Amino acid sequence: MKKGLSMIAAGLLSITGLEQAEAQQTYTRYEAHTPQGQEALASMRKAITVLKERGCKDPISWYYQGAMHWTPDVSFGTYLEQNPLCPSYTKSSPALSAGWENCASHNSTGPSSDIHFLPWHRMFLIYFESIIREVSGDSKFAIPYWNYGSNYIMPKEFQAADGGSLYEESRRISLNKGKPIDDVAKARISAYLRQLNQIHDYETFNDQLNQGLHGFMHVYIGGQDGTFNPIYNTVVNDEYDPGCGKGCGMMAEVPSAGFDPIFWLHHSNVDRLYQNYLVDNANITLAQLESVQWPYNFFKIEKTSNDFTSAEVKFSMPEVLADISSINYQYDERPKLKAAEAAKAKAPLLHESVLVSTKPEIEVKHNNPAKLHINARTALKPMLLETSKSRLILEVTASYKESSKGHYDVFVGLPADIEPTSKQAMENYFVGTISFFVNDPQVKGGTHTFRYDITDELVAAKIDSESFDISVVKTYGPEKGVVTIEKVTLQTLK
């Protein structure tokens, strides 16, 4: 865990949640294109205009809040030392506070902390939301979400024609010009959403949402159009990050993603999907939270006679579980999940039993897919008749080299005469993606174990459920880059 300088705050709080009065009120997060969403964006624009004027040492400033997600590696050189956005960011002072670089899904110094992806970002949004509420003066403010699964044009407040504090030049140019998401990306978004609706355990849902739709939209929104990245103070191209082409925008790079205002609407939509999952399924358990230690440190805004200050808030894992399970907001498309309703959700599926495991050590790259045969060696048909009680989970451990960019799609039982990029393949055989939205400026490479719920595909497919093929195909991203399939495991989850 990274340690930095002392926090700049009014004091250290030891509390769970926001003030009791605020916690009793239920806020509503609206889709950004609705009239209520437009009102919220007006408040957000007003507040971020103010927050961008506050120095990078101030925990409630736009820069500091973005840096809490991550910041560029100081090894990038003189560009950072000369960055006017934060003159204090130099090699002699690589970080201002332990509050920086705390995103739970980008730990590069220890065991994977990805299990914290959804809870950490939920807490991050809650505290940023309260900052906007105070600074804007909008007592009803809640962060809108951009439902890019049905509204394909980025909200106009973020586009170039608006030019306000929510606009960022370092994005995909077509989105900034008000153009819709392209058809290829639309198909991928739809495929990701279908898969997420078929998952019934937290670990698999968290992994697939993180590595699939979440990471894809980061890279797509950021684009590779060669725009100047103000957080790096230069153009982040292939020379810096292989696979970036002419240059990756802010959202496409982990260290600069949190500085683009669209980041908050993207993660509000991710949290909406998380909340929808919780209506019918069990949340993360305390044991899962405690399996890998991670800091949950945020800043609570406090109003003074003529300004604002802040106080650091630290959470234990039991406090995190309590707060993410009893939130003070709801989404406009469905009512708030009450505690009583949550208790009725399906009991967590936690017992795993390995059926077969292999170590193929097969490389996958552009125009070089991989096919793996799975022989379960056990009768699965009875289990597939009671899918509410047990699920089949496929785990694929993969590593990358040369470039972390690109998406490698995983299919179950894909016939040889069906193109992997076709609608038929994505709707009937696609189970998820291998992708690495990671912070790896020197491309040292990395490994991750991806989880896929393949139960519904096996039920629907006209194949032998106890002996079938897994196909891995690079279908999206730059030609450069290789992943190695190191291990494949099929297991039951009950």
C-alpha positions as CSV (number, residue, x, y, z in Angstrom):
1,M,0.0,0.0,0.0
2,K,1.3,3.4,-1.0
3,K,2.1,5.9,1.7
4,G,2.4,9.6,1.1
5,L,2.6,12.9,3.0
6,S,0.1,13.9,5.7
7,M,-3.4,14.8,4.7
8,I,-4.4,18.4,4.2
9,A,-7.7,18.3,6.1
10,A,-9.5,20.0,8.9
11,G,-9.3,16.8,11.0
12,L,-9.6,13.1,10.9
13,L,-13.0,11.6,11.3
14,S,-13.8,8.2,12.6
15,I,-17.4,7.9,11.5
16,T,-19.4,5.7,9.2
17,G,-21.2,7.5,6.4
18,L,-22.2,11.1,5.9
19,E,-24.0,13.3,8.4
20,Q,-27.1,11.6,9.9
21,A,-29.4,14.3,8.5
22,E,-28.0,13.8,5.0
23,A,-28.2,10.0,5.3
24,Q,-31.9,10.2,6.1
25,Q,-32.6,11.9,2.7
26,T,-32.8,9.8,-0.4
27,Y,-31.3,11.4,-3.5
28,T,-32.2,10.3,-7.1
29,R,-29.6,9.8,-9.8
30,Y,-31.2,10.6,-13.2
31,E,-30.2,9.6,-16.7
32,A,-28.2,12.5,-18.0
33,H,-30.5,13.2,-21.0
34,T,-33.6,13.6,-18.9
35,P,-34.8,17.0,-17.8
36,Q,-33.8,16.2,-14.2
37,G,-30.5,14.9,-15.4
38,Q,-29.9,18.2,-17.3
39,E,-30.6,20.2,-14.1
40,A,-28.1,18.1,-12.3
41,L,-25.5,18.7,-15.0
42,A,-26.0,22.4,-14.7
43,S,-25.2,22.2,-11.0
44,M,-22.2,19.9,-11.7
45,R,-20.9,22.3,-14.3
46,K,-21.2,25.2,-11.9
47,A,-19.4,23.3,-9.1
48,I,-16.6,22.0,-11.3
49,T,-15.9,25.5,-12.6
50,V,-15.2,26.5,-8.9
51,L,-13.3,23.3,-8.1
52,K,-10.9,23.8,-11.1
53,E,-9.8,27.1,-9.5
54,R,-8.8,25.4,-6.2
55,G,-5.2,24.3,-6.0
56,C,-4.1,20.7,-6.4
57,K,-3.2,20.4,-2.7
58,D,-6.8,21.0,-1.7
59,P,-8.6,17.6,-1.2
60,I,-11.9,18.9,-2.5
61,S,-10.4,20.4,-5.7
62,W,-11.0,19.0,-9.2
63,Y,-7.3,18.0,-9.5
64,Y,-7.1,16.3,-6.1
65,Q,-10.3,14.3,-6.6
66,G,-9.0,13.1,-9.9
67,A,-5.7,12.2,-8.4
68,M,-7.4,10.0,-5.8
69,H,-8.2,7.7,-8.7
70,W,-4.6,7.7,-10.1
71,T,-1.8,10.0,-11.4
72,P,0.9,9.6,-14.1
73,D,4.1,7.9,-13.1
74,V,6.8,10.5,-12.3
75,S,9.2,8.6,-14.5
76,F,7.4,10.1,-17.4
77,G,9.9,13.0,-17.0
78,T,10.0,16.7,-17.4
79,Y,6.4,17.0,-18.9
80,L,5.0,16.4,-15.4
81,E,7.5,18.7,-13.7
82,Q,6.4,21.5,-16.0
83,N,2.7,20.8,-15.8
84,P,0.9,24.1,-14.8
85,L,-2.1,22.2,-13.4
86,C,-0.1,21.1,-10.4
87,P,3.4,22.7,-10.1
88,S,4.0,20.8,-6.8
89,Y,4.0,17.5,-8.7
90,T,7.7,16.9,-9.2
91,K,10.2,14.1,-8.9
92,S,11.2,15.4,-5.4
93,S,7.5,15.2,-4.4
94,P,5.9,12.4,-6.4
95,A,2.6,12.6,-4.5
96,L,1.1,15.2,-2.2
97,S,-0.8,12.7,0.0
98,A,-1.7,9.2,0.8
99,G,-5.1,10.1,-0.7
100,W,-3.7,9.9,-4.2
101,E,-3.6,6.7,-6.3
102,N,-6.0,4.7,-4.3
103,C,-8.2,3.2,-7.0
104,A,-8.9,-0.4,-5.8
105,S,-8.5,-2.0,-9.2
106,H,-5.0,-0.8,-10.1
107,N,-2.8,-2.2,-7.4
108,S,0.6,-3.0,-9.0
109,T,2.6,-3.6,-5.9
110,G,0.8,-6.6,-4.3
111,P,-2.0,-9.1,-4.7
112,S,-4.9,-8.2,-7.0
113,S,-7.3,-5.9,-5.2
114,D,-10.0,-6.1,-8.0
115,I,-12.5,-7.6,-5.6
116,H,-12.9,-4.0,-4.2
117,F,-13.7,-2.5,-7.6
118,L,-17.4,-1.9,-7.2
119,P,-17.5,-1.0,-3.5
120,W,-14.5,1.4,-3.7
121,H,-15.9,3.3,-6.7
122,R,-19.4,3.4,-5.0
123,M,-17.8,5.2,-2.0
124,F,-15.7,7.4,-4.2
125,L,-18.8,8.7,-6.0
126,I,-20.8,9.2,-2.8
127,Y,-18.2,11.6,-1.4
128,F,-17.6,13.4,-4.7
129,E,-21.3,13.8,-5.0
130,S,-21.5,15.5,-1.6
131,I,-18.8,17.9,-2.7
132,I,-20.7,18.9,-5.8
133,R,-23.9,19.3,-3.7
134,E,-22.3,21.7,-1.3
135,V,-20.3,23.8,-3.8
136,S,-23.1,24.1,-6.3
137,G,-25.7,24.9,-3.6
138,D,-28.1,22.3,-5.1
139,S,-29.3,20.5,-2.1
140,K,-31.0,17.8,-4.3
141,F,-27.9,17.1,-6.4
142,A,-27.0,13.5,-7.3
143,I,-24.5,12.5,-10.0
144,P,-26.4,11.7,-13.3
145,Y,-25.5,8.6,-15.2
146,W,-24.9,8.2,-19.0
147,N,-26.8,5.1,-20.1
148,Y,-24.7,4.5,-23.2
149,G,-26.6,1.2,-23.7
150,S,-29.6,3.1,-25.0
151,N,-28.5,6.8,-25.4
152,Y,-25.6,6.7,-27.8
153,I,-24.8,10.4,-27.9
154,M,-22.7,11.9,-25.1
155,P,-24.7,14.5,-23.2
156,K,-24.4,17.9,-24.9
157,E,-22.9,19.5,-21.7
158,F,-19.7,17.5,-22.3
159,Q,-19.4,18.3,-26.0
160,A,-17.2,20.9,-27.8
161,A,-20.1,23.1,-28.7
162,D,-20.8,23.7,-25.0
163,G,-17.2,24.5,-24.1
164,G,-18.0,24.7,-20.3
165,S,-16.2,23.0,-17.4
166,L,-17.6,19.6,-18.4
167,Y,-16.0,19.7,-21.8
168,E,-12.6,18.0,-22.3
169,E,-10.8,18.1,-25.6
170,S,-8.8,15.0,-24.8
171,R,-11.5,12.6,-25.8
172,R,-12.7,10.7,-28.8
173,I,-13.3,13.5,-31.3
174,S,-16.5,12.1,-32.7
175,L,-18.2,12.1,-29.3
176,N,-17.1,15.6,-28.6
177,K,-18.7,16.6,-31.9
178,G,-22.0,15.1,-30.9
179,K,-21.8,12.0,-33.0
180,P,-23.2,8.7,-31.7
181,I,-21.3,5.7,-30.5
182,D,-20.3,3.7,-33.6
183,D,-22.1,0.5,-34.6
184,V,-19.2,-1.8,-33.7
185,A,-19.1,-0.4,-30.2
186,K,-22.9,-0.5,-29.8
187,A,-22.8,-4.2,-30.5
188,R,-20.1,-4.8,-27.9
189,I,-22.0,-2.8,-25.3
190,S,-25.1,-4.8,-26.0
191,A,-23.1,-8.1,-25.7
192,Y,-21.6,-7.0,-22.4
193,L,-25.0,-6.0,-20.9
194,R,-26.5,-9.4,-21.9
195,Q,-23.7,-11.2,-20.2
196,L,-24.0,-9.2,-17.0
197,N,-27.7,-10.0,-16.7
198,Q,-26.8,-13.7,-16.7
199,I,-24.4,-13.6,-13.7
200,H,-25.5,-14.4,-10.2
201,D,-22.4,-14.3,-8.0
202,Y,-20.6,-11.1,-6.9
203,E,-17.1,-12.2,-7.8
204,T,-17.9,-13.0,-11.4
205,F,-20.1,-9.9,-11.8
206,N,-17.5,-7.6,-10.4
207,D,-14.8,-9.0,-12.6
208,Q,-16.8,-9.0,-15.8
209,L,-18.2,-5.5,-15.3
210,N,-14.7,-4.2,-14.4
211,Q,-12.7,-5.9,-17.2
212,G,-15.5,-5.8,-19.8
213,L,-17.9,-2.9,-20.2
214,H,-16.2,-0.6,-17.8
215,G,-12.7,-0.9,-19.3
216,F,-14.1,-0.9,-22.9
217,M,-16.0,2.4,-22.3
218,H,-12.9,4.0,-20.7
219,V,-10.8,3.3,-23.8
220,Y,-13.6,4.1,-26.2
221,I,-14.5,7.5,-24.7
222,G,-10.8,8.4,-24.5
223,G,-10.2,7.5,-28.1
224,Q,-6.8,7.4,-29.9
225,D,-7.1,10.6,-31.9
226,G,-3.8,12.2,-30.9
227,T,-5.3,14.9,-28.6
228,F,-3.2,16.7,-26.1
229,N,-3.5,15.1,-22.6
230,P,-3.3,17.9,-20.1
231,I,-2.7,15.6,-17.1
232,Y,0.5,14.2,-18.8
233,N,1.2,17.6,-20.3
234,T,1.8,16.0,-23.7
235,V,0.3,13.6,-26.3
236,V,0.3,10.0,-25.0
237,N,1.1,8.1,-28.1
238,D,2.6,4.7,-29.1
239,E,6.0,5.9,-27.9
240,Y,4.7,6.1,-24.3
241,D,2.0,3.5,-24.3
242,P,2.1,0.9,-27.2
243,G,-1.3,0.6,-28.7
244,C,-2.2,4.2,-28.3
245,G,-1.6,5.0,-31.9
246,K,-1.6,8.8,-32.5
247,G,-2.4,9.4,-28.8
248,C,-4.8,8.2,-26.1
249,G,-7.3,10.6,-24.5
250,M,-7.7,11.1,-20.8
251,M,-10.3,8.4,-20.2
252,A,-8.2,5.8,-22.1
253,E,-5.3,6.0,-19.6
254,V,-5.8,4.9,-16.0
255,P,-3.6,7.8,-14.5
256,S,-5.6,10.5,-16.3
257,A,-9.1,9.0,-16.4
258,G,-10.4,10.5,-13.1
259,F,-9.7,14.1,-14.3
260,D,-12.2,13.9,-17.2
261,P,-15.7,15.0,-15.9
262,I,-17.4,12.3,-18.0
263,F,-15.6,9.8,-15.6
264,W,-18.3,10.5,-13.0
265,L,-21.2,9.8,-15.3
266,H,-19.5,6.6,-16.6
267,H,-19.0,5.3,-13.1
268,S,-22.5,6.4,-12.0
269,N,-23.8,4.1,-14.8
270,V,-21.4,1.3,-13.6
271,D,-22.9,1.7,-10.1
272,R,-26.4,1.6,-11.6
273,L,-25.7,-1.8,-13.1
274,Y,-24.3,-2.9,-9.7
275,Q,-27.4,-1.7,-8.0
276,N,-29.6,-3.5,-10.5
277,Y,-27.6,-6.7,-9.9
278,L,-28.2,-6.4,-6.1
279,V,-32.0,-6.4,-6.6
280,D,-31.9,-10.1,-7.3
281,N,-28.5,-11.2,-6.1
282,A,-26.2,-11.2,-3.0
283,N,-23.7,-8.5,-2.4
284,I,-20.0,-8.9,-1.6
285,T,-19.3,-10.6,1.7
286,L,-17.2,-9.3,4.5
287,A,-14.8,-12.3,4.0
288,Q,-14.4,-11.2,0.3
289,L,-13.7,-7.6,1.4
290,E,-11.1,-8.7,3.9
291,S,-9.5,-11.2,1.5
292,V,-7.2,-8.4,0.2
293,Q,-6.7,-5.3,2.4
294,W,-7.3,-1.9,0.7
295,P,-7.7,1.6,2.1
296,Y,-11.1,3.3,1.9
297,N,-10.0,6.9,2.6
298,F,-12.2,9.8,1.3
299,F,-12.9,13.4,2.1
300,K,-16.0,14.9,3.6
301,I,-16.6,18.5,2.6
302,E,-17.3,20.9,5.4
303,K,-18.7,24.4,5.1
304,T,-17.1,27.3,6.9
305,S,-18.3,30.9,7.3
306,N,-16.9,32.0,3.9
307,D,-15.4,28.9,2.2
308,F,-15.1,25.1,2.4
309,T,-12.7,22.8,4.1
310,S,-12.5,19.0,4.4
311,A,-11.9,16.2,6.7
312,E,-10.5,12.7,6.0
313,V,-12.8,9.8,6.5
314,K,-11.4,6.3,6.9
315,F,-13.4,3.1,6.8
316,S,-12.9,-0.4,8.2
317,M,-14.2,-3.3,6.1
318,P,-17.3,-3.9,8.2
319,E,-18.1,-0.1,7.8
320,V,-17.6,-0.4,4.1
321,L,-20.0,-3.3,3.9
322,A,-22.6,-1.4,5.9
323,D,-22.4,1.7,3.9
324,I,-22.5,0.2,0.4
325,S,-25.5,-1.9,1.5
326,S,-27.5,1.1,2.9
327,I,-27.0,3.9,0.4
328,N,-28.7,7.4,0.5
329,Y,-29.6,7.4,-3.2
330,Q,-31.6,5.6,-5.8
331,Y,-31.7,5.5,-9.6
332,D,-34.7,6.9,-11.5
333,E,-35.4,3.6,-13.4
334,R,-36.2,1.6,-10.3
335,P,-36.8,2.3,-6.6
336,K,-34.2,2.2,-3.9
337,L,-33.3,-1.3,-2.7
338,K,-34.6,-1.5,0.8
339,A,-32.8,-3.5,3.5
340,A,-35.8,-5.9,3.7
341,E,-35.8,-6.5,0.0
342,A,-32.0,-7.1,0.1
343,A,-32.5,-9.8,2.6
344,K,-34.8,-11.6,0.2
345,A,-32.1,-11.6,-2.5
346,K,-30.7,-15.0,-3.4
347,A,-28.3,-16.5,-0.9
348,P,-24.7,-16.1,-2.1
349,L,-23.2,-18.8,-4.2
350,L,-19.8,-19.3,-2.6
351,H,-18.9,-23.0,-2.7
352,E,-16.7,-23.8,-5.7
353,S,-15.8,-27.3,-6.9
354,V,-13.2,-27.7,-9.7
355,L,-14.3,-30.1,-12.5
356,V,-11.2,-29.8,-14.7
357,S,-8.2,-27.6,-15.0
358,T,-5.6,-27.3,-17.8
359,K,-2.5,-25.2,-18.6
360,P,-2.5,-24.8,-22.4
361,E,0.1,-21.9,-22.6
362,I,-1.3,-20.8,-25.9
363,E,-0.7,-17.3,-27.5
364,V,-3.5,-15.3,-28.9
365,K,-2.9,-12.3,-31.2
366,H,-4.2,-10.5,-34.2
367,N,-5.3,-13.1,-36.8
368,N,-4.2,-15.9,-34.5
369,P,-7.1,-17.2,-32.3
370,A,-7.0,-20.1,-29.9
371,K,-9.3,-23.0,-29.5
372,L,-9.3,-25.1,-26.3
373,H,-11.3,-28.3,-25.7
374,I,-13.0,-28.8,-22.4
375,N,-13.9,-32.3,-21.1
376,A,-15.8,-32.0,-17.8
377,R,-15.5,-35.7,-17.1
378,T,-18.8,-35.5,-15.1
379,A,-22.5,-35.3,-15.8
380,L,-23.6,-31.7,-16.0
381,K,-27.0,-32.0,-17.6
382,P,-28.8,-32.5,-14.2
383,M,-27.2,-29.4,-12.9
384,L,-28.2,-27.3,-15.9
385,L,-31.8,-28.1,-15.1
386,E,-31.5,-26.2,-11.8
387,T,-29.6,-23.1,-12.8
388,S,-30.9,-21.1,-9.9
389,K,-29.1,-23.4,-7.4
390,S,-25.8,-23.8,-9.2
391,R,-23.8,-22.2,-11.9
392,L,-20.9,-23.2,-14.2
393,I,-17.9,-20.8,-13.9
394,L,-15.1,-20.7,-16.4
395,E,-11.8,-19.2,-15.2
396,V,-9.2,-18.2,-17.7
397,T,-5.8,-17.0,-16.5
398,A,-4.1,-14.8,-19.1
399,S,-1.1,-12.6,-19.3
400,Y,-0.2,-9.9,-21.8
401,K,3.0,-8.5,-23.3
402,E,3.9,-5.8,-25.9
403,S,0.6,-3.9,-25.3
404,S,-2.2,-4.0,-22.8
405,K,-4.6,-2.6,-25.3
406,G,-7.2,-4.6,-27.2
407,H,-10.0,-7.0,-26.4
408,Y,-9.8,-10.8,-26.8
409,D,-13.3,-12.3,-26.8
410,V,-14.1,-15.6,-25.3
411,F,-16.8,-17.9,-26.9
412,V,-18.3,-21.2,-25.9
413,G,-19.1,-23.7,-28.6
414,L,-18.6,-21.2,-31.5
415,P,-19.1,-23.1,-34.8
416,A,-16.3,-22.8,-37.3
417,D,-18.6,-21.2,-39.9
418,I,-19.7,-18.3,-37.7
419,E,-17.6,-15.2,-37.7
420,P,-16.6,-14.1,-34.1
421,T,-17.6,-10.5,-34.8
422,S,-21.0,-11.4,-36.2
423,K,-24.3,-10.6,-34.4
424,Q,-25.0,-14.4,-34.1
425,A,-21.7,-15.0,-32.4
426,M,-22.1,-12.2,-30.0
427,E,-25.6,-13.0,-29.1
428,N,-25.4,-16.8,-28.7
429,Y,-21.8,-17.8,-28.0
430,F,-20.0,-14.8,-26.4
431,V,-19.3,-15.2,-22.7
432,G,-16.9,-12.3,-22.0
433,T,-13.7,-10.6,-22.7
434,I,-10.0,-10.8,-21.8
435,S,-8.8,-7.2,-21.6
436,F,-6.3,-5.2,-19.5
437,F,-7.3,-1.6,-18.6
438,V,-4.2,-1.3,-16.4
439,N,-1.6,1.2,-15.3
440,D,1.6,-0.1,-16.9
441,P,3.6,2.7,-18.5
442,Q,6.7,0.6,-19.1
443,V,4.6,-2.3,-20.4
444,K,6.1,-4.8,-18.0
445,G,3.2,-7.1,-18.6
446,G,0.7,-8.6,-16.2
447,T,-1.5,-11.5,-15.4
448,H,-5.2,-11.7,-14.4
449,T,-7.7,-14.5,-13.9
450,F,-11.0,-13.7,-15.7
451,R,-14.3,-15.3,-14.6
452,Y,-17.2,-16.1,-16.9
453,D,-20.6,-17.6,-16.1
454,I,-21.2,-19.9,-19.0
455,T,-24.3,-21.7,-17.6
456,D,-26.9,-20.0,-19.9
457,E,-24.8,-20.5,-23.0
458,L,-24.5,-24.2,-22.4
459,V,-28.2,-24.5,-21.7
460,A,-29.0,-22.7,-25.0
461,A,-26.3,-24.1,-27.3
462,K,-26.9,-27.3,-29.2
463,I,-23.6,-28.9,-28.1
464,D,-22.5,-31.5,-25.6
465,S,-22.4,-29.6,-22.3
466,E,-19.8,-32.0,-20.9
467,S,-17.4,-31.8,-23.9
468,F,-17.1,-28.5,-25.7
469,D,-14.7,-26.0,-27.2
470,I,-13.6,-22.6,-25.9
471,S,-12.5,-20.0,-28.5
472,V,-10.4,-16.9,-27.7
473,V,-10.3,-14.3,-30.6
474,K,-8.8,-10.8,-30.7
475,T,-11.7,-8.8,-32.1
476,Y,-11.1,-5.2,-31.1
477,G,-8.1,-2.9,-30.7
478,P,-4.7,-2.4,-32.2
479,E,-3.0,-5.2,-34.1
480,K,0.0,-5.1,-31.7
481,G,-0.3,-7.1,-28.6
482,V,-0.3,-10.7,-27.4
483,V,-2.0,-12.5,-24.6
484,T,-1.0,-16.0,-23.4
485,I,-3.7,-18.3,-22.1
486,E,-1.9,-19.9,-19.1
487,K,-4.6,-21.8,-17.3
488,V,-8.3,-22.7,-17.9
489,T,-10.5,-24.0,-15.1
490,L,-14.1,-25.2,-15.2
491,Q,-15.9,-25.3,-11.8
492,T,-19.3,-25.5,-10.3
493,L,-20.6,-22.7,-8.0
494,K,-23.3,-23.6,-5.5
